[in-house]
Amino acid sequence: MMSRRLKAGILYFIIVIATLILRVCSYFRVYESLGIDGDEYFTPVIQILIFGGISLVGYLLFSLKDKDIRASFKEDFGFRKISGKTFLLTIPITICMIIVSTGISYVWQVILSVTGFTRVSASTDYSTVAVLFEELILTALLPGVFEEIANRGLIYSGYRECGWKYVLVSGLLFALAHQNIVQTGYTFFDGCLIALVMFYTGSVWPGMLMHIINNGYSVVSGYIAQNGGPLSFINTISDWLNSTTGGYIVSVLCILFAGILLIVLFAAMRKDAVKKGIVNENRLFEKTDALPLYKDIPFIITVLVGIAATSFSFVWGIMR
C-alpha cells in the first residue's frame, strides 16, 4: 500500500508541473491564439482542476485499496469540524498576518529593486461593480478554497507525520508554487502561518477563511483605490503610512505590535490544541521518526522545479 507521504509528494509534483505548463502557455500567448481569454481561463483551470481536482481525485484514486476511504480521506485532508471560538480566533490572526505580510512584502520589493529587478504590475480595471465581484471569485474565493486544499490539505495528508516541519514544508511549497519571485517573500510567511493554524486545529477550514479574507482585502483595496467610496479613507491612511516619515514610524510600530499579538494568539491556539489532544504537550519543535526531508525524492524534485521556475521569473525581471 502506498504511504500517505508518497501519495502527497507525487500528486503535488504533478500539480506544480501542470501549473508550470499553463504558465508557459500563457507566456507564449497560446490562449490568445486559440481565441481564449487567458485570465478567465487560467485561474479557474488552475484552481478547480489542478489544485482541487488533482489533489482530491488523485488522492482518492491512490486510496482505493484503503479499507475506510471516507474516514481516512476526511482525516488526511483536515476536513474536520472546528468550534466557533476557533473560527473567530482566526480573524485577528488574519488581520495581524496581513499587517506583518505587508511589511515583509515592502522589504522584499526593496531587496529586489536593489538587485536591478524590474517589476511589471498589471492592475485590474475595476470599471464596474461586476468586475469587483468577478475578482472576488477569481482572486479570493477560488484560491482560498482550492489552494488550501492542495497547499495545506494535501501536504498535511503526507507531512503531518513530520510534526512542526509540516509548517515549513507547506510554507516553502506554497511560496514556490506561485513561481514568481515577487510573491515569494510574503507567500512563504503567509503559508507558514496558515499551516501553523492547520497544525494546531487539524482542520483546513480556518486556513480557507484566512486565505479568502487576505485575498479579498487586496481586491477590495484595489477597487476602492480606483473608485473611492465610503471606505476610501483606508487608502488615504495607507498612502500616508507609505509616503511620510511619521507614517513609516507608525507602520513599523504596527508591524511589531501585530507580530507580538500573533505570538500571543498562537499561544492561545496551541493551548486549546493541547487540551483537545490535537498536539501533545511537548514543545512545537519535537523530534519525529518520519523520513528526513533530504531523503524525500518527490519533495526534493518539486522544490528544485519550483526554484527553477521562480529563478526564471527573477532573471526575466533583471533582463527587462
N, C-alpha and C positions, 0 to 999 in steps of 0.2 A: 504494500500500500504506500502511495506517495505521501511524504510528510507534508504538513501544512507549510513548512518553511520553503520547500521546493516548489509547491504549488504557487505560493505568493510570488516567489522570485521569478519564475518563468512567466507568469501572467503579467507581472509589472514590466518585465523586459519587453514583452510583446506590445504593451501599452506605449512604452517610450518609443519604440521603433515605428509603430503606427502613427503616433503624433508627429514624429520627425518627418515621415514620408509626406504627410499632409502639409507640413510647413514648407517642405521643399517644393511641393506642387504649387503652393501659394506664391513662393518666391519666384518661380518661373512662369507665373500667371497662367497656370493650366486651367484654373476655374474660369477665367475670363474668356479663354479660347473656346471653352465649351458653353459659353453663354450663361454661366452660373455666377450668382452674387457670392463672392468669396466670403465676405463677413457673415452673411446669414447662413451660409452652408457650413463654414468651418467650425463655428462654435457648437451648434447642435450635434454635429457628427462627432467631434472630439469628446464632448461631454457625455452625450447619451450612449452612443455606440461604443466608443473606445474606453473612456473611464468607467462608465457604468456597465455596458454590455460585456466587455471582455472580463471585467472583474467578477461580476455576478454569474453570468452564464458560464464563463470559463471555469470558475471555481466549482460550480455545481457539476459540470461535466467531469472534472477531476475527482469529484467526491461521490460518484455514482456507486462505488463499491462500499461506501461507508454504511454502517448499519442504520444510523439515525441521521440522515442528511439534514433534515429540517432543524433539529436541535443543534447540531454542530455548526451548521451554516449561520444560524442566529447568533450563536455564541462567538464564533470566529470573527464575524464582521462587527460585532458590538451592537446588534440590533436589539438592545435590551431597554426596558423602560427605566426612566430615572424620575426622581422626585421633583416636584415643582420648585423646591428650595434649591436643588442643584441647578436647575434650568435658570432660575433667577440669578444665581451666583455667576453664571457665565456672562451676564450682561455687563457688570462692572469690569470683569476680566477683559471682555472685548473692547470696552472703551479705553482701558489702560493700554491694551495691546495696540490699538490704533494710534494712540499718542506716542508711545515708545517707537513703534514701527515707523511713524512719520519722521522721527529724529534719525533713526537708522538709515532710512531712505535718503534723507538730505545729505548725511555724511558720506554715504555710498556714492551719490552722484558727484560730490566734490572730489572724491578719490578718483573716480572715472575721468572726470574732466581734467584733472592734473596729468593723467596719462596721455591726454590728447584725444580721448574718446569723444565722439560727437553723437549726441542723442537726437534722433528724429522722432518726434511725438506726433501721432495722428489723433487729434482731438475729435470727438463726436460732435456733430452739428445738432444740438437739441432745439430744432426749429419748432417742434410741436410736443404736446404732452404725450402723444402716441409714441414718439421716439424715446421719451423718458421711460415709459412702461416697457417698451421693447428692450431697452438697455438693461432695465432691472431684471428682466427674464434672462437675457443672454449673458449678462455680466455678473449678476448677483445670484439669481435663483439656480440656474443650471450648474454653474461651477460650485456653488455652495453645497449642492446635493451630490453631484456625481464626482467631483474632485475629492470630496471627503470619503466617498465610498472606496475610491482607489487609494488615495494617499494616506488615509487613516484606517479605514476598514480593512482593505486587502492587506496592507502592510501589517496591521495589527494581527491579522489571522496568522501570519507567518513569523512575526518578530516579537510578539509579546513574550515568548519564551526567553528573550534576551533581557528581560527586565527593563531597566532605565534606558538601555541602549536603543530600545524601540523609539524613544523620543527623538534621538539624534538621527536614526535611520530615516524616520518619517520626515523630519525637517530637511535633511540633505536631499532625499529623493524628490521631495516636493519642490525645492528650490531648483534643482537641475531639470525637473520635468517641464519647467517654463521655457527652458532652452533660450534664455535671454539674459545677458549679463546685467542689464539694467534692473531686473527684478530679483536678482539672486540674493542680495543682502537682506532685504526685508521679508522675502518669502521664506528664507531659512528661519528667521526669527519667528514669524507667524506660524510656520509649520511646526516648529518645536513646541510653541505654546499650545496650539490646538491639540497636538499629540499628547502633551502632558495632561490636558484636560481629559482626553480619552483614557490615558493610563490610569488616572485616578477615579474615573467613573465607569470604565469598561463599556461605555456607550458611544456610538458615533453621532447621536442626535445633538448633543451640545456643540460639537465641532461644526455641524451643519449650520446651526444658528449663528455661531461666531463668524463663519465664512460669509454667510448671506449678509449679515449686518455690516461687516467690513467692506465688502464689495459694493453693497448698496449705498453706503456712506459716500464712497468715491463717485458713484454715478450721480447721486443727488447733488453733491458738491459741484460737479461739472454742469449740471442743469441750472443750478442757482447762479453760478458764475456767468452764464450766458443770458439768463432771463430775469434775474433778480427775484423779487417776490418777498413775502414776509420773513423768509429765512436768510435773506441776503446779508444780514448782519454777521453771519458765520464767516462768509468770505471776506468781509471787511476786517474782522478780527484776525483772520488768517493772513491777510495781506500785511497787517500791522506787525504781526509776530515775525513775518519773514522779511521785513524790509527796514526795520528800525533797531537801534541798539537796545532800547528798552524792550522791544518785542523779542529779541534774541535771548535776553536775560530771562524774561518770563517763560519763554519756550523751554529753555534748559531746566528751569525750576519745575515746570510742569512735567517734563520727561522724567526727571529724577523722582518726583513725587509719585508719578504713575508706576515707575519701576519698583519703588518701595511698596506701594499698595499691591502690586502683583504678587510680591513675596508673601505679604500678609494673606491675601485671598487664596493663594495656592496652599498655604499652611492650613487654612481652614478646610479647604477641599481635601487635602491629604488626611487630615484628622477624621473627616467623615468617611473617607475611603477605608481607613484602618478599622473604624468602627463597624463598617458593613462587610469587612473581610475581603474587599477587592484587592488591597495590597496588605502585606504583613507589616509588623511593627518595626522591622529593620529599617535602616536608612534607605533613601532613594537609590543610592549607589551600591546596592547589594550585588554580590557575585552570583553568577548563574553558571549552569553546566551546559549552556547552549553552545552550538557550533560557533567558533570565533568568526567574526565578520571577514577577516582576511582569508579564511578558507571557504567562504561562501561564494562560489563561482558566479551564479546568476547575479548576485548583488554587485560584485566587482565589475562584471561586464556592463551592467546597467549604469553604474556610476561613471565608468570610462566613456560610455556613449554620451551620457549627459554632460560630462566635462567637455567632450569634443564639440558638441553642438553649442554649448554655452560659450566656449572659447572662440568658435567661429563668429558668433554674434559680436564678441568683443573686438576681434580683428577687423571685422567689417566696419565697426564703428570707428576704429582707428584710421581706416583707409578712406573714410568719407572726406 
